[in-house]
């Protein structure tokens, strides 16, 4: 049992009250939907995908973890491409910034997107999928691995593969700026409870430069997700969302189950990292550079 500070509890209760008041100001569901409709938004009810097409789906995900304490940190990266049939491609890398005299460097943002895109390129060539699901939006790929993203975008279009980016946490402010002038409000807050289960929100206007973004509630969970498409593939968005709706369990958090399966397989847990280190490093090197002294605490 740990000691709880009354002062800390009081501050947290104050913060809870602030957030509660903020939420009350954004709770008029009918008014918000009407405001969005006036800006050209369309609320579309999705049907469960029903087709004789036997579409092959490939999912892309990545994971990162690190071990050690500053400045001696080693970062572990793994990208995973898989199909429901069990085919898989794994691409991995290790970075030790302190060896390059850059102990403050955090390589996550640039290395992981590039590895995921490398896995996706190999999967397009090897699996020849009809649809490729990315765990995350397309903006981070274009920002952190622009050359590799251009290769993937070209391959998707040339091979007629429908690229879909699944964004669990809508961090954009495209909708928020339409419905409120309150500072610091993000689309996640606006979308919570706004859509009905099986409903999608389409905009005629482009919310992200070069991409077509749709919001959808694919389960009973009140939080909607964002879904990115290439601008040139947007005419297939409704079909894709109906497929995603069919792939998402009704009582889940609203993400296609297949992506959750891939996430569990690609995740680099602390235990996995420790096993890797123990099997590949001399004990003396491990103790000298990487094992934190706090792990030797008696209490």
Secondary structure as UniProt FT lines:
FT   HELIX           6..25
FT   HELIX           29..38
FT   TURN            39..40
FT   STRAND          42..45
FT   STRAND          57..69
FT   TURN            70..71
FT   STRAND          72..83
FT   TURN            84..85
FT   STRAND          88..95
FT   HELIX           97..100
FT   TURN            103..104
FT   HELIX           108..127
FT   STRAND          131..135
FT   HELIX           139..144
FT   HELIX           146..158
FT   TURN            159..160
FT   STRAND          162..167
FT   TURN            174..175
FT   HELIX           176..179
FT   TURN            183..184
FT   HELIX           187..191
FT   TURN            192..194
FT   TURN            197..198
FT   STRAND          199..202
FT   TURN            209..210
FT   STRAND          211..217
FT   STRAND          225..230
FT   HELIX           231..236
FT   HELIX           237..247
FT   TURN            250..251
FT   HELIX           257..266
FT   HELIX           270..280
FT   HELIX           283..285
FT   HELIX           286..290
FT   HELIX           293..296
//
